[in-house]
Amino acid sequence: MDRTHTSTYPGTRFPGMGTRALQPTCAQCRKALSEGGTGSGHCVYMEQVVTHRRRVKQGAVLYNGGDPFTGLLYVRSGFFKTCVGAKDGREQVTGFHMTGDILGVEGISGGKLTTNAVALEDSEVWVLSFDLIEQFSRECSSLRIYLLETIGHEVVRMQNLTLMLGSLRADERVAVFLTNLLEKLKSRGLSQSEVLLRMSRDEIGSFLGIRQETVSRLLRSFCEERILQVDNRHIKVLNSALLQQMATSQTAMH
């Protein structure tokens, strides 16, 4: 493979990937910084793995289960759900993904994607060449650590989801969902007390393993208890301490 590959998008930055994974630990990245590169944690190789970008309209499919794995997909902006078809014909939501998340990790092992990814709002994704990531990660520990953390993060997410669906009450599931969504927004530099839900009550219920009616009933109950203020899809947290208390499993769901 041509080692002189350059990114289509010079000056690329990857917010939300975490500062530790992007520390310039290799000589090439340190050289770029000394020559005028900007940003603590700037990684030269991270820019070079971006091959192209895709804009996805709300409701459009980014990829389907069974599609060949061609690279990791970084959510530059927007919001997605991943889902699979249940045996009875219904859709089972397996995750929600926002700016800074990576899609397509499950395709690394078998060479095929196993879920469908649908945009919940107008979005943009950047395609990261897995071949280039593999190549450059041999030279740059920053990129190697990032790749391992990305894979590990997906494993932990699925383990936590299994734990939540198997052991938590419905109200605890909703509390955990909201708590972790708000914490994720905070990590992106956004409000940790207000959120505009991109997903429907039905999609939340599918993800949490409860009925749509149960989600709506619990949100009303949270309002009556002055934990939340809910206006359709706009949610404001009034009592974050009580919401945290209800999320007793401490599950980190991403």
N, C-alpha and C positions, 0 to 999 in steps of 0.2 A: 504494500500500500504506500502511496505517495506521502512521505513524511513532511512535505512542504505545504500540505493542505492548510488553507486559511478560511476562516469563518466568513459566511455570506453577510454576517452581521457584526462587523467590528465594533468593539466597545460594549459587547454584550455583558449584562449583569444578571445574576440569578438571585433575586431577593427571596428570602424564606428558606434558603438551603442551610442556614446555620453558619456562624462565623468560624467555629472550630474546624469544620471540614474544608474551609476555603483558605486557611492560613497558607501563605506562600512558602511552602517547605522545600520546593525544588529550586535548583540553581537557575533554571530558565525564568521562573516566576519572579525570583528575587532580582534577576537582571532586568526584567521589564519594569519593576518598581524603581530601580535605581536610575533607569533611563526616562523616568517621568510618568510611569503608570500611576493611576490614582485608585484610591479605595483600599482600606485595610482588608487584607484577605483576597486581593485581586489574583486571579489564576488565569494565566495565559492559555493553558490547555482547555479550560472550561469554555472559553470563547470559541475555540476551534472545533469543538464537537457539534456545534449547531450547524445543521446542513440546510434547513429551510424552515419556514413557518407556515402555519395554516390558520385561517380565520374560519370559525365555525358559528353559524347562525343558531339562535335559540331553537331548540327542538331538533336540530340536525344531528346525525350520527357521526361521531368521530371515527369509530371503528366498530366492527362486529366480532363476536366470538367466532373463532375459526380463521380469522384473517392472519396472514403471516406476520411474524414479528420482524419489523424492519428497524426499530430503534425505540428508545425511550421517548416519552412525550411529556415535556415540561409545560405546565399550565402557566402561561405568561399573564393572562388575565381571564376572568370569567369564572364559571362554575359548571361542574359536570357531575352526573351520576353514573355509576357503573352498575350493571344489572345482568341477570341471566334469566332465561325462560324456565319457569317451573313446569313440572310434569303435567299439571292440570291446566296449563296454558297461561297462567298468570305470570306477571313479571316479579322477580325477586331482586330488590335493590341490595347491592353488596357494599356500596360506599358512596360518599359524596366527596368531591375533590375541588379545591379552590386554588387561587393564585399561589404559586410556589410549590404545588404538589407535582408528583411524577406519576404518570400513568403508563401502563404496559409492562410493569415489572414481571408479571406472571408469564410473559412470553419468553423470558430469557431461557428457561430450562427446556421447554418443548418446542420452541420455534414458532408457536402459534399463540394468539391472544385467546383468552378463555371467557371474557365478558364483553358486553356491549357498552360503549361509552356514549352518552347523549348529553349535549350541551343544555344546561338549564337557563342560560342567558347567552347573549352574543359573547363569544370568547375567542381567544387566540392561544395557540399552542406552538411551541418550538420543538422540532424533531431533533433529538440528540443521537448521533450515530453511535450505536453500541460498539461497532468495530473500532471506531476512533477512540472511544472511551477505554476499551481494552488495551489498545496500543499505547495511548498516552499515560494510562495509569501505571504502566511499568516504569515510566520515567518520573511521574509526579505523584508523591504520596498523598497530596491533597485530593487529587481526583480518585485515587484508589480508595481512600477512606470514605469519600462521598458515595462511591458506588456500593461499598459494603454496607454503609449506613442506610442507603436507600432500600436495599434488599432486606436488611434486618428490620427496618421500620415496617415494611409490608407484612412480614411474618408476625411481628408483635401485634399489628393492627388486627389481623385475622384471629389470633389467639384471644385477644381481648374481646372481640366481637362474639366469639364462641362462648366465652365465659359469661358475658352479659346476657346473651339470649338464653343461657342455661340456668342462671341463678338469680337474676334480678326480677323484682316485681315491675309491673308496667309503669308505675309512677317513678320508680328509680331509673328505669331505662330512659324515660323522657328527660329526667333531670340530668343524667349523665350525658345524654346527647346534647342538650343545650349548654351545659357547663363546658364540655370539650370544644364545642363549636365556638363559644365565646373566647376560650383560651387560645384557640387557633387564630381567631381574628386579632387578638391582642399581640400574638407573635408576629403578625403581619403589620403591626403598627396601627391597627384599627381599633374602634371602640370595643371595650370588653363588657359594656352594659347594654348595648342595643344591637339588634341584628335584623336585617330584612331577609327573611327566609326565601331562598330561591326554589326550594322544593315544596311540593304540596303535602297536605296532611296524609294523603294516601301513600306517597313515597316515603315519608317519615315512618309511617306504620309498617310498611313493607321492610324497611331497613331494620326496625326495632323488633320485628316479629309480633306486632300487635295490630288490632284492627284500626282503620281510619277513625271510626267513631270513638274509640278509646283515646286516641291522640287528642281529638277535639275536646272530649270530656275532661281530660286531665289538664289541658291548657286552660279551660274554663275554671277548673278547680284551683289551679295555681293563681288565677286572677282573683278569685274569691278570697283566697288566703293572703292576698297582697304580696305574693312572691313575684308575680309578673304583671305587666300591663300588655295586653294583646290587642292589636288592631289589624285584623286579617293576617297578613304575613309579617307585619312589623311587631317585633317583640322588644320590650324594655324590661330589664331586670330591676325590681324594686327592693328585693331582699336577697342579695347574693350569698350571704352567710347561710340562710336557710336552704337555698338552692344547692349549695355545696354540701350541706349536711344530708340532703336527700340522696345525693349521688354517693351513696355509702361504699360502693365497690372500688372507688378511686380508679376506675377503668379509664385509660387514655385511648380514646377512640378517634381515629383520624380518617 
